[in-house]
Structures are given as structure tokens and as C-alpha cells.
Amino acid sequence: MWNQHRAKTIGVIAGVILAVIYLFVGFWDMLVFGFIVLVGFYVGQKIDAGEPLMDWESIYKWLTDRWRMFK
């Protein structure tokens, strides 16, 4: 698993560590715990696939189209 899915594994481990810190510092909220682990898995999956984390070009297009009316 480590050789094929290294970034996913690191992402999930980092997500679990951050989620456990959140659980001990804050209140017991399993939805936030699951969300943090899911974000760690998503980031690791994107890195393993060699894809960018965010599609900056589409975000830029959306923002420029959205704010064009104020020019």
C-alpha cells in the first residue's frame, strides 16, 4: 500500500492526526472528524494521480465572469 498510494496514506494519516487534535481540544463532533480525514484522503488522491489540487484556470474564469458586471 505504501508503494502504490504513498500520498493518500500520508494524507489520511495527517488528517487523522489533525482530527484527533481537534477532538481533544474541542468538542466531540464526528462530522468534523470525518470531514478532516476526507480532505486528507482527497489531497493524497490528487497527489497520487499527479493532478493539481485545484483547477485554478476555471476558478479564474468564474471569478472574472462573475465580477465583470462591476467594470
C-alpha positions as CSV (number, residue, x, y, z in Angstrom):
1,M,0.0,0.0,0.0
2,W,2.8,2.4,0.8
3,N,4.5,2.0,-2.6
4,Q,1.3,2.4,-4.7
5,H,-0.6,5.0,-2.6
6,R,2.0,6.9,-0.7
7,A,0.4,10.4,-0.8
8,K,-3.0,9.1,0.0
9,T,-1.6,7.3,3.0
10,I,0.2,10.4,4.2
11,G,-2.9,12.5,3.6
12,V,-5.1,10.2,5.7
13,I,-2.5,9.9,8.5
14,A,-2.2,13.7,8.6
15,G,-6.0,14.1,8.5
16,V,-6.4,11.6,11.4
17,I,-3.7,13.3,13.4
18,L,-5.3,16.8,12.9
19,A,-8.8,15.4,13.6
20,V,-7.6,13.7,16.9
21,I,-6.1,17.0,17.9
22,Y,-9.3,18.8,17.2
23,L,-11.4,16.2,19.1
24,F,-9.3,16.5,22.2
25,V,-9.1,20.3,22.1
26,G,-12.7,21.0,21.0
27,F,-16.0,19.2,21.5
28,W,-16.8,15.7,20.2
29,D,-18.0,16.3,16.7
30,M,-17.7,13.2,14.5
31,L,-18.8,15.1,11.3
32,V,-15.8,17.4,11.5
33,F,-13.5,14.4,12.3
34,G,-14.8,12.6,9.2
35,F,-14.5,15.8,7.0
36,I,-10.9,16.3,8.1
37,V,-10.0,12.7,7.2
38,L,-11.8,13.0,3.9
39,V,-9.9,16.2,3.0
40,G,-6.6,14.4,3.8
41,F,-7.7,11.5,1.6
42,Y,-8.7,13.8,-1.3
43,V,-5.5,15.7,-1.2
44,G,-3.5,12.4,-1.2
45,Q,-5.5,11.0,-4.0
46,K,-4.9,14.1,-6.2
47,I,-1.2,14.0,-5.5
48,D,-1.0,10.2,-6.3
49,A,-2.8,10.8,-9.6
50,G,-0.5,13.7,-10.5
51,E,-3.3,16.1,-10.8
52,P,-3.4,19.7,-9.4
53,L,-5.3,20.2,-6.2
54,M,-7.5,22.9,-7.7
55,D,-8.3,23.9,-11.2
56,W,-7.1,27.5,-11.0
57,E,-8.0,28.3,-14.6
58,S,-11.7,27.5,-14.2
59,I,-11.8,29.4,-10.9
60,Y,-10.1,32.4,-12.6
61,K,-12.7,32.3,-15.4
62,W,-15.6,32.0,-13.0
63,L,-14.3,35.0,-10.9
64,T,-13.7,37.2,-14.0
65,D,-17.1,36.4,-15.5
66,R,-18.8,36.9,-12.1
67,W,-17.2,40.3,-11.4
68,R,-17.2,41.6,-15.0
69,M,-20.5,43.4,-14.4
70,F,-18.9,45.9,-12.0
71,K,-16.4,47.2,-14.6
